[in-house]
Amino acid sequence: MSPSLPSAKTDSTKARGSALAIAALSSFMTPFMGSAVNIILPSISREFQADAVALGWLVTAYLLSSAVALVPMGRASDIFGRKRFFITGMGLYSLAALLSAFAGSVSHLFLCQILMGFGGSLIFATSMAILLSIYPGEQRGKVLGIAVASVYLGLSVGPFVGGVLTHYFGWRSVFLANVPLGLVVISLAATRLRLEESRSVREPFDISGSLIYAVAIIGLVYGISSLPHPRSFWLIPLGGLALGMFIRWENKTPYPVFETALFRGNRVFAFSNLAAFIHYAATFSLAFFLSLYLQHIKGLNPHEAGLVLIAQPIVMAVFSPFAGRLSDRIEPRFMATTGMAVTTLCLFIFARINLQTGIPVIAATLAFLGFGYALFSSPNTNAVMGSVEKKEYGVASGALGTMRLLGMVFSMGVATLVFSIFLGHVQISESVFPFFMKSLRTAFLFFGCLCLFGSVISMIRGNLRTPQNGV
């Protein structure tokens, strides 16, 4: 039997390598598209005569669709098979990118973003779970580090590549660029991915909980984004009521779609997830605002604007691995809180932005923000994952991913709200520049105050290395 051992070991190594390649490529694709879309928004606005509110909803549609579907699809993939869900998600994502490239109106593009968000939710829900299920425990930190580096690489090159493609080939080329990459990932997953997924006993899928969750998220996000329209005053209470019903339902059902017990009995886990939500809520729409500012106010082309915006993710990519390793020796809450404090300072600096603010000041503040982001993100993730047992890694990862997405959706909801209040449904032009700048400063001031509150939440979460006995 000994001659067969090297072959079995080689097959195992190849399977792990394929899984890592698939996870890295999929981790690169989604943030690349997200950061590149911020650059092409002004070009879309000019072609379709779209106003600032409509541009905000293009981004929000993708995030909202992902947030609504992530939790149910993650649970469904555990029951029915992660590989098939991953391939389906990548196929939908690639199809939506292709359809977006040929969109004939903002409404068409909006529907494509909803489809892309749904496909993205299947990718988010399965890619990391697949990776963790294939690699042994002693190698998980290393491979997760590679996957996270791929995320930051996508964030880093998205504005630059998106700007170049838009400048020379038009905004539609950014969507087309994702299609061949998606086909490569689908081919790799279909032919190389080997998973041992036992489906002899299937737990029931919580359809009722999934529907209540969808009503809660749509009601809250759509309601906040629609302010001050009268419909907001019944949508927001409806979303809040549905959220309460969802929590109550999940607490009593034997097969919940979302595990709520961890939030009740683990202070570090609960507060670290809340800190993640606040941090993403306070920072995600920053690139959206600054892309519009750089191209409309400063007159930069998409390529030049991308070069400015790249300052933040580059610094994030450089310092995040060091911050993650350092948080193994230094209590994560101290590092994460320091990072959020740096982020708060940068947001208050951006709250003073005006027509004369220099490009070097913006780039330097973005770089400093990237440093704060690095200090927060990796240690906070370490706190979340380190506060649970190994058998709960999947639940913890899904919860953290949901907090991130909801934070992003909330951030874009605030962006849409301030544009609705100060600009209304008009295109951004020189005649409304004063109102546009007021929108930016108001949003950044609000986000700075929100992040300041998040710094307090981060600090009082408790120590990771001290046993926690309840919130």
Residue pairs with C-beta under 8 A, 6 or more apart in sequence:
14 192
15 134
15 192
15 193
15 194
16 134
16 135
18 188
18 192
18 193
18 194
19 130
19 131
19 134
19 135
19 193
20 131
20 135
20 143
20 146
20 147
21 188
22 86
22 127
22 130
22 185
22 188
22 189
22 192
22 193
23 127
23 128
23 130
23 131
23 143
23 147
23 150
24 146
24 147
24 150
25 150
25 181
25 184
25 185
25 188
26 86
26 90
26 123
26 127
26 185
27 127
27 147
27 148
27 150
27 151
27 154
28 150
28 151
28 153
28 154
29 93
29 123
29 154
29 178
29 181
29 182
29 185
30 93
30 120
30 123
30 124
30 154
31 151
31 152
31 154
31 155
31 158
32 154
32 155
32 157
32 158
32 161
32 178
33 97
33 116
33 154
33 158
33 174
33 175
33 178
34 62
34 155
34 158
35 154
35 155
35 158
35 159
35 162
35 287
35 309
35 313
36 158
36 159
36 161
36 162
36 165
36 174
37 58
37 59
37 62
37 162
37 174
38 59
38 159
38 162
38 287
38 288
38 291
38 309
39 158
39 159
39 162
39 163
39 166
39 174
39 291
39 302
39 305
39 306
39 309
40 162
40 166
40 171
40 174
40 302
41 55
41 58
41 59
41 288
41 291
41 292
42 291
42 292
42 295
42 296
42 302
42 428
43 166
43 170
43 171
43 302
44 50
44 55
44 58
44 106
44 109
44 171
45 51
45 52
45 54
45 55
45 427
45 428
47 171
48 105
48 106
48 109
49 427
50 106
50 427
51 423
51 424
51 425
51 426
51 427
51 428
52 292
52 419
52 423
52 426
52 427
52 428
52 436
52 439
53 416
53 419
53 420
53 423
53 424
53 425
54 106
54 425
55 292
56 225
56 288
56 412
56 415
56 416
56 419
57 110
57 225
57 416
58 106
58 109
58 110
58 113
59 113
59 285
59 288
59 412
59 415
60 221
60 225
60 409
60 412
60 413
60 416
61 110
61 113
61 114
61 117
62 113
62 114
62 116
62 117
62 120
63 117
63 405
63 408
63 409
63 412
64 114
64 117
64 217
64 218
64 221
64 222
64 409
65 113
65 114
65 115
65 116
65 117
65 118
65 120
65 121
66 117
66 118
66 120
66 121
66 124
66 405
67 121
67 217
67 221
67 402
67 405
67 406
67 408
67 409
68 121
68 213
68 214
68 217
68 218
69 117
69 118
69 121
69 122
70 121
70 124
70 125
70 398
70 401
70 402
70 405
71 210
71 213
71 257
71 258
71 398
71 402
72 205
72 206
72 210
72 213
72 214
72 257
73 85
73 89
73 121
73 122
73 125
74 124
74 125
74 126
74 129
74 398
74 401
75 205
75 206
75 210
75 257
75 258
76 85
76 205
77 85
77 86
77 122
77 125
77 126
77 129
78 129
78 394
79 199
79 202
79 203
79 205
80 199
80 202
81 195
81 197
81 199
82 126
82 129
82 130
82 133
82 195
82 197
83 126
83 130
83 189
83 193
83 195
83 197
85 122
85 125
85 126
86 122
86 123
86 126
86 127
86 130
86 189
86 193
87 186
87 189
87 190
88 119
88 122
89 118
89 119
89 120
89 121
89 122
89 123
89 125
89 126
90 119
90 122
90 123
90 182
90 185
90 186
90 189
91 119
91 182
91 186
92 115
92 116
92 118
92 119
92 122
93 116
93 119
93 120
93 123
93 178
93 182
94 119
94 178
94 179
94 182
94 183
94 186
95 115
95 119
96 112
96 113
96 115
96 116
96 119
97 116
97 175
97 176
97 178
97 179
97 182
98 175
98 176
98 179
99 108
99 112
99 115
100 109
100 112
100 113
100 116
100 172
100 175
101 172
101 173
101 175
101 176
101 179
102 172
103 109
103 112
103 172
124 401
124 405
125 398
125 401
127 147
128 144
128 147
128 397
129 394
129 397
130 193
130 195
131 143
131 144
131 147
132 140
132 144
132 393
132 394
132 397
133 195
134 195
135 143
137 390
145 321
145 324
148 320
148 324
148 378
149 317
149 320
149 321
152 313
152 316
152 317
152 320
153 317
155 313
155 316
155 317
156 310
156 313
156 314
156 316
156 317
157 310
158 306
158 313
159 287
159 291
159 305
159 306
159 307
159 309
159 310
159 313
160 303
160 306
160 307
160 310
161 174
161 177
161 306
162 174
162 302
162 306
163 301
163 302
163 303
163 304
163 305
163 306
163 307
164 303
164 306
165 173
165 174
165 177
166 173
166 174
166 302
166 303
167 301
167 302
167 303
203 255
204 255
205 255
205 257
206 250
206 253
206 255
206 256
206 257
208 249
208 253
209 246
209 249
209 250
209 253
209 256
209 257
209 258
210 257
212 242
212 245
212 246
212 249
213 242
213 246
213 257
213 258
215 238
215 239
215 242
216 239
216 240
216 242
216 243
216 245
216 246
217 239
217 406
217 409
218 239
219 235
219 236
219 238
219 239
219 240
219 242
220 235
220 236
220 239
220 240
220 243
221 239
221 409
221 410
221 413
222 235
222 239
223 231
223 232
223 234
223 235
223 236
223 238
223 239
224 232
224 236
224 410
224 413
224 414
224 417
225 412
225 413
225 416
225 417
226 232
226 235
226 420
227 417
227 420
227 421
228 420
228 421
229 420
246 258
247 260
249 256
250 256
250 257
250 258
250 259
250 260
251 260
251 261
258 398
258 399
258 402
259 392
259 395
259 399
262 269
262 270
262 388
262 392
262 395
262 396
262 399
263 269
263 270
263 273
263 399
263 471
264 270
264 470
264 471
265 470
265 471
266 387
266 388
266 468
266 470
266 471
267 461
267 462
267 468
267 470
267 471
268 383
268 387
268 461
268 462
268 463
268 464
268 468
269 384
269 387
269 388
269 396
269 399
269 468
270 461
270 471
271 457
271 458
271 460
271 461
271 462
271 471
272 336
272 380
272 383
272 384
272 387
272 458
272 461
273 384
273 399
273 400
273 403
274 403
274 454
274 457
275 336
275 340
275 376
275 380
275 454
275 457
275 458
275 461
276 380
276 381
276 384
276 400
276 403
276 404
276 407
277 403
277 404
277 406
277 407
277 410
278 340
278 407
278 450
278 451
278 453
278 454
278 457
279 340
279 343
279 373
279 376
279 377
279 380
279 407
279 451
279 454
280 403
280 404
280 407
280 408
280 411
281 406
281 407
281 408
281 410
281 411
281 414
281 447
281 450
282 343
282 347
282 407
282 411
282 447
282 448
282 450
282 451
282 454
283 343
283 347
283 369
283 373
283 411
283 447
283 451
284 407
284 408
284 411
284 412
285 411
285 412
285 414
285 415
285 443
285 447
286 347
286 350
286 369
286 444
286 447
287 309
287 312
288 412
288 415
289 415
289 440
289 443
289 444
290 308
290 309
290 362
290 366
291 305
291 309
292 428
292 436
293 353
293 436
293 440
294 300
294 304
294 305
294 308
294 309
294 359
294 362
295 301
295 302
295 305
296 428
296 433
296 436
297 355
297 433
297 436
297 437
298 359
300 308
308 359
308 362
308 363
308 366
309 366
311 363
311 364
311 366
311 367
311 370
312 366
312 367
312 369
312 370
312 373
313 370
314 367
314 370
315 367
315 368
315 370
315 371
315 373
315 374
316 370
316 371
316 373
316 374
316 377
318 374
319 370
319 371
319 374
319 375
320 373
320 374
320 377
320 378
321 378
322 374
323 335
323 339
323 374
323 375
323 377
323 378
323 379
324 378
324 379
324 381
324 382
326 335
326 379
327 335
327 336
327 378
327 379
327 382
327 383
328 382
331 463
331 464
331 465
332 379
332 380
332 382
332 383
332 386
332 464
333 379
333 383
333 458
333 459
333 461
333 462
333 463
333 464
335 375
335 376
335 379
336 375
336 376
336 379
336 380
336 383
336 458
337 455
337 458
337 459
338 372
338 375
339 371
339 372
339 373
339 374
339 375
339 376
339 377
339 379
339 380
340 372
340 376
340 451
340 454
340 455
340 458
341 372
341 455
342 368
342 369
342 371
342 372
342 375
343 369
343 372
343 373
343 376
343 451
344 448
344 451
344 452
344 454
344 455
345 368
345 372
346 365
346 366
346 368
346 369
346 372
347 369
347 444
347 445
347 447
347 448
347 451
348 444
348 445
348 448
349 365
350 365
350 440
350 444
350 448
351 441
351 444
351 445
351 448
352 441
353 362
353 437
353 440
353 441
353 444
354 437
355 433
355 437
376 458
380 458
381 400
382 464
383 461
383 464
384 396
384 399
384 400
385 393
385 396
385 397
385 400
386 464
387 396
387 464
387 468
388 395
388 396
411 447
414 443
414 446
414 447
415 443
418 439
418 442
418 443
419 439
421 439
422 435
422 436
422 438
422 439
422 442
423 432
423 435
423 436
423 439
426 432
428 436
462 468
